Amino acid sequence: MKLCPSCGGKNADEFRFCIHCGSALGRGKEGGAVSVRYCPACGAETGGGSFCPACGYALTDGSTEDGGTMSEDAADGSMFELERHGDGSLTVKKFSDGNAVIATVPEGVHEIADGAFAGSRVMRVYLPKTLLRIGDRAFKDCADLIDVTFPRSLVLVGDEAFAGCKLLAKPLPKFLKRVGKDAMRGTLWWEKNDPAHTLRPFLYEELPDGTYRINGAKEGTMSATRLEIPCIVSEIGAYAFHNREFVSLWLPKGLVSVGECAFFNCNRLASLTVEEGSCLQKIGKEAFARTALTSVRLPETAVCAASAFPGGCSVQRV
């Protein structure tokens, strides 16, 4: 049994990182850098044979009996530089993608080292069920990365681990013990969900359930024509956007309520779009009064005050 030097938590002898806080527990005496060839089809270690012992995939020429590295120009091939530790666990030190856009990290890997995949062209990464830690800047600036599978074993994601992965819309899992600074900065998920970025133009407050209420907009930050309410907003407060000049409005499916007079006297507002799957429940009195709306489509769940919309505005249920 190992005790974590940071939190005092108990860990199995074979663990290199604390399962409670993600801190390093020390490395075995026999650790050293080794290059291990793995199958591009299933991710298993292949040794020096011509065929993968796990799935039978035909490997390219150039393998060595001691588990050498795969040629970078091998068809569909990839190469990891792995460090093997005394306890048998592995760390991915470097990923050379060659022509590969899919990376399957082998089982037995406990750590992705700092900067291991940074700047590569990889699009999809499959992480093993043994992984405990993703290091600082491990996937930074992987501009083509669109998907990563996160195993339940994962404890820690380091600083800027996925920063700059501009196509990555998937969030980090909630079961992580520790997430580093700016771990998702610059990702597609961050663009839509990070409060400091997404809610920057608004006056807002955090609600007990972790969502947000918008109470207004900061001067000089509003678009002249279109307003999109961020996906993390569940409430729009009373009088939040009254007397504004935008023409169209988009409401996310997570929005639950629109306060009274929230868009009162927005006399140029002529288009209202509610995202499919909306759970909108309440629209307050005169919320859209004195707008240019003539027709709106709302979910069946939405209860509207009698004066919520202009006289003559058609309300259709979907």
C-alpha positions in Angstrom: 0.0 0.0 0.0 1.3 3.5 -0.9 0.3 6.7 0.9 0.0 9.8 -1.2 2.5 12.5 0.0 0.0 15.3 -0.9 -3.3 14.1 0.5 -2.4 11.0 2.5 -4.8 8.8 0.5 -4.2 5.1 0.2 -3.2 3.6 -3.1 -2.3 0.2 -4.5 1.4 -0.6 -4.8 1.2 -0.7 -8.6 -0.2 2.9 -8.9 2.1 5.7 -9.9 -0.4 8.5 -9.3 -2.8 9.0 -6.5 -6.4 8.0 -7.3 -7.7 10.6 -4.9 -5.8 13.8 -6.0 -3.7 12.8 -9.0 -0.3 13.6 -7.3 2.8 11.5 -8.3 3.5 8.6 -6.0 7.1 8.0 -7.2 8.6 5.8 -9.9 10.2 2.4 -9.8 13.9 1.9 -9.7 14.0 0.1 -13.0 12.3 2.8 -15.0 13.8 3.8 -18.4 12.8 4.9 -21.9 11.8 2.2 -24.3 10.1 2.3 -27.7 7.2 -0.1 -28.0 5.6 -1.0 -31.3 1.8 -1.3 -31.2 -0.8 -2.4 -33.7 -2.4 0.5 -35.6 -5.7 -1.5 -35.9 -6.3 -2.4 -32.2 -3.6 -0.8 -30.2 -2.0 -3.9 -28.7 1.8 -4.3 -28.3 3.1 -6.3 -31.2 6.7 -7.2 -30.3 8.8 -8.0 -33.4 6.4 -10.2 -35.3 4.9 -9.6 -38.8 1.3 -9.9 -37.5 -0.5 -8.5 -34.5 -0.8 -11.2 -31.8 -4.1 -9.7 -30.6 -6.1 -9.1 -33.9 -3.9 -10.6 -36.7 -3.4 -7.3 -38.5 -0.6 -7.5 -41.0 2.3 -5.3 -39.9 4.8 -3.6 -42.2 8.4 -4.6 -42.6 10.9 -3.1 -40.3 9.8 -4.5 -36.9 12.5 -5.7 -34.5 12.5 -8.7 -32.2 13.0 -6.4 -29.2 9.9 -4.4 -29.8 11.4 -1.6 -32.0 9.6 1.4 -33.4 7.3 1.4 -36.4 8.3 3.3 -39.5 6.6 6.7 -39.8 5.6 6.0 -43.4 3.9 2.7 -42.6 0.4 2.6 -43.9 -2.1 3.7 -41.3 0.8 3.5 -38.8 1.6 5.5 -35.7 4.5 5.5 -33.3 4.6 6.1 -29.5 7.7 6.7 -27.6 6.9 5.0 -24.3 8.7 5.0 -21.0 8.4 1.8 -19.0 8.6 2.0 -15.2 9.6 -0.5 -12.6 6.0 -1.3 -11.7 5.3 -2.2 -15.3 3.3 0.9 -16.0 3.9 3.0 -19.1 4.1 6.7 -19.9 3.5 8.0 -23.4 6.5 10.4 -23.9 5.8 11.4 -27.5 3.4 10.7 -30.3 4.7 10.8 -33.9 1.6 10.8 -36.0 3.0 10.3 -39.5 -0.1 9.9 -41.7 -2.2 8.7 -38.8 -5.3 10.6 -37.7 -6.5 8.0 -35.2 -4.5 7.1 -32.1 -5.2 4.2 -29.9 -3.1 4.4 -26.7 -2.2 0.9 -25.5 -3.5 -0.6 -22.3 -1.0 -0.3 -19.5 -0.3 3.4 -20.1 -0.9 5.3 -16.8 0.2 8.8 -18.0 0.3 11.0 -21.1 3.4 13.1 -20.6 3.6 16.9 -20.9 3.3 18.0 -24.5 3.2 14.4 -25.8 0.7 15.0 -28.6 1.0 18.8 -28.9 0.6 20.2 -32.4 -0.1 16.8 -34.0 -2.6 16.2 -36.7 -4.5 13.5 -34.8 -8.3 13.7 -35.1 -9.5 11.0 -32.7 -7.8 9.6 -29.6 -8.8 6.4 -27.7 -7.4 6.4 -24.2 -6.9 3.1 -22.2 -8.8 2.1 -19.1 -5.5 2.2 -17.2 -4.9 5.9 -17.7 -4.6 8.1 -14.6 -3.1 11.4 -15.8 -3.0 13.6 -18.8 0.0 16.0 -18.5 0.3 19.8 -19.1 -0.2 20.8 -22.7 -0.4 17.1 -23.7 -2.8 17.8 -26.6 -2.3 21.6 -27.0 -2.9 23.0 -30.4 -4.1 19.7 -32.0 -6.1 21.8 -34.4 -7.9 18.7 -36.0 -8.8 16.9 -32.8 -12.5 16.3 -32.7 -13.0 13.4 -30.2 -11.3 11.9 -27.2 -12.5 8.9 -25.1 -12.0 9.5 -21.4 -11.8 6.4 -19.2 -13.3 6.3 -15.7 -9.8 5.7 -14.4 -8.7 9.2 -15.3 -7.9 11.4 -12.3 -6.0 14.4 -13.4 -5.9 16.7 -16.5 -3.1 19.2 -16.5 -2.7 22.9 -17.4 -3.6 23.7 -21.0 -4.0 20.0 -21.7 -6.4 20.6 -24.7 -5.9 24.4 -25.1 -6.1 25.4 -28.8 -8.0 22.3 -29.9 -10.5 24.5 -31.8 -12.7 21.6 -33.1 -13.1 19.8 -29.8 -16.7 20.2 -28.6 -16.6 17.4 -26.0 -16.4 18.5 -22.3 -14.0 17.0 -19.7 -15.7 14.3 -17.6 -17.2 15.4 -14.3 -15.6 12.5 -12.3 -12.1 14.1 -12.6 -10.4 14.9 -9.3 -8.3 17.7 -10.6 -8.4 19.9 -13.8 -5.6 22.3 -14.5 -5.7 25.9 -15.5 -7.0 26.7 -19.0 -7.3 22.9 -19.7 -10.0 23.6 -22.4 -9.2 27.1 -23.4 -9.7 27.8 -27.1 -11.7 24.6 -27.7 -15.2 24.6 -29.3 -16.6 23.5 -25.9 -14.9 26.5 -24.2 -16.3 28.9 -26.8 -19.8 27.9 -25.9 -19.6 26.9 -22.2 -16.8 28.7 -20.3 -18.6 31.4 -18.3 -15.6 33.9 -18.3 -15.7 33.8 -22.1 -19.3 33.0 -23.0 -20.9 35.5 -20.6 -18.4 38.3 -21.0 -20.9 40.6 -22.7 -23.5 40.1 -20.0 -24.4 41.0 -16.5 -25.0 37.7 -14.9 -25.2 35.6 -11.7 -24.5 32.0 -11.0 -27.5 29.9 -9.7 -27.3 27.1 -7.2 -27.6 24.4 -9.9 -24.5 25.7 -11.7 -26.4 27.4 -14.5 -26.7 31.2 -14.9 -29.2 34.0 -15.0 -28.6 36.9 -17.3 -29.8 40.3 -15.9 -28.6 42.5 -18.7 -25.9 43.4 -21.1 -22.8 45.5 -20.7 -22.7 48.7 -22.7 -21.1 48.5 -26.1 -21.1 44.7 -26.3 -24.3 43.9 -28.0 -24.6 42.9 -31.7 -26.7 45.4 -33.7 -28.7 42.7 -35.4 -28.7 39.3 -33.5 -28.6 38.1 -30.0 -27.7 34.5 -29.1 -28.3 33.5 -25.5 -25.4 31.2 -24.3 -26.2 27.5 -23.7 -25.3 27.6 -20.0 -28.0 30.2 -19.3 -31.2 28.9 -17.7 -32.9 32.2 -16.8 -33.3 35.6 -18.3 -34.1 38.2 -15.7 -36.8 40.9 -15.7 -36.1 43.9 -18.0 -32.8 42.3 -19.0 -32.8 43.5 -22.6 -35.7 46.0 -22.8 -35.4 48.8 -25.3 -32.6 47.0 -27.3 -32.3 47.3 -31.1 -31.4 43.7 -32.3 -33.6 42.1 -35.0 -33.3 38.4 -34.2 -33.1 36.3 -31.0 -31.9 32.7 -30.4 -32.8 30.9 -27.2 -31.0 27.6 -26.1 -32.8 24.4 -25.2 -31.6 24.7 -21.6 -33.4 28.0 -21.0 -36.2 27.6 -18.4 -37.7 31.0 -17.9 -37.9 34.5 -19.4 -38.7 37.2 -16.9 -41.3 39.9 -17.2 -40.5 42.7 -19.7 -37.2 40.9 -20.6 -37.5 42.1 -24.2 -40.1 44.8 -23.7 -40.0 47.5 -26.4 -37.4 45.8 -28.6 -39.3 47.2 -31.5 -37.1 45.8 -34.2 -37.2 42.3 -32.9 -38.9 40.3 -35.7 -37.5 36.8 -35.4 -37.5 34.4 -32.4 -35.9 30.9 -32.6 -36.1 28.4 -29.8 -33.6 25.5 -30.0 -35.1 22.1 -30.7 -35.6 20.1 -27.5 -36.3 23.2 -25.5 -37.4 22.8 -21.8 -38.7 26.4 -21.6 -41.3 26.5 -18.9 -42.3 30.2 -18.2 -42.5 33.4 -20.1 -43.4 36.4 -17.9 -45.9 39.2 -18.6 -45.0 41.6 -21.4 -41.7 39.7 -21.9 -42.0 40.4 -25.7 -44.5 43.2 -25.7 -44.0 46.0 -28.2 -41.7 43.9 -30.4 -42.2 43.2 -34.2 -42.9 39.5 -33.7 -45.9 38.2 -35.7 -45.4 34.5 -35.2 -43.4 32.3 -32.7 -43.0 28.5 -32.2 -42.8 27.4 -28.6 -42.6 24.0 -26.8 -45.7 22.6 -25.2 -44.0 23.0 -21.8 -43.9 26.8 -22.0 -46.5 28.7 -19.9 -47.0 32.2 -21.2 -48.5 35.2 -19.5 -51.5 36.6 -21.5 -49.5 39.7 -22.3 -46.2 38.0 -23.1 -46.4 38.7 -26.8 -47.8 41.6 -29.0 -51.4 41.5 -29.9 -51.9 39.6 -33.1 -48.7 37.5 -32.6 -49.5 33.9 -33.5 -48.1 31.3 -31.0 -47.7 27.8 -32.3 -46.9 24.8 -30.2 -44.3 22.2 -31.2 
